[in-house]
Amino acid sequence: MSTMTVPPVEARPEACPPDDRLLALSRDLMARTDRRRSPFGLYLFRSDEPAAELARHVEAEVFDEAFGNTRDLMADEYGPYEGASVFCCVLDHRRGLPVGALRLILPGPAGLKSLVDVEQGWDRPAARLLAATGLDFEAGRTWDIATLAVAPGYRDGLVSQALYQGACTSARRRHVSALVTILDVRVLRLVQSRLARPFRRYEGVGSAEYLDSPASLPVWSDFESWRGRVLHEDPVLHDVVFEGRGLEAAVSAPDWDAFWADGAQPQRPARQRLRRSGVDGKRGPAPGPIHRAAQAGSAPSPGCVDAERS
């Protein structure tokens, strides 16, 4: 049985720190939540909250470092999905800096970006791929793990563990049944090894060159089946990832009940099945640059994904 360990905490410099406005947002957030006694904090933001800019900053800086993506490109790619995005963000409380971010795309009018991109990049209808899995994908209970970014100097695994906790504990509380994403195959191997193999391949779909990634793979997860298996095989991992417990010595947790009870899930569609209706009945935005999951710089330590994207 494996265990989730908390690596030693050390403050390290960031190449492109936030500007004064973002630092003020960070200080205000820490003052309002009174969680500064822990070295780090995990926060959840709706896309229209001012503090969501802290998560977007990390997202933009890491993907500029990894792939040369400009902020304008990021805005073009994710603009259609902003209203359906929720951010998990990790702050270094001692330095007052955002150091990790994960973007979830929830069901909305534009659909799920990973399913839109698999149609554009692999020329495979998403509805057929989903139907072939045998899982009855429900539109309102399928989420997209769209991006995950960890700032330079924080890639020892702790920040990425906290971000996975933010995503999966949120998904459990919102009764999510499936996850979709597109991952660079190197990142996929790391995620599979550290999180007890959450993802599965679509039938007949192989890895493909995906912009700067030489080999990326669209994958999906039967969320409840994965969670049940982890509960049986590794209760410690289950507590950290799905129950939001186990990282408190280094990372304070958000108020899960307050955030998700407050109607955070945006633009919930009518109950329908993705396997029958395609990408929530939508094709999404016009084709643009397609992104992928990949690693920024040198290979990360196990459990730390520097940059991933769908």
Secondary structure, DSSP 8 states (H G I E B T S, - for coil): --------------SS---HHHHHHHHHHHHHHT-TTSSEEEEEEETTSTTHHHHHHHHHHHHHHHH---HHHHHHHHGGGGGGEEEEEEEETTTTEEEEEEEEE-S-TT--HHHHHHHHHH---HHHHHHHH----BGGGEEEEEEEEE-TT--SSHHHHHHHHHHHHHHHHTT--EEEEEEEHHHHHHHHHHTT---EE-TT---EEETTEEEEEEEEEEHHHHHHHHHHH-HHHHHHHHSS-S-TTTEE---HHHHHHTT-S-S---S-BHHHHTTTT---S--------B--SS---TT--SEEE-
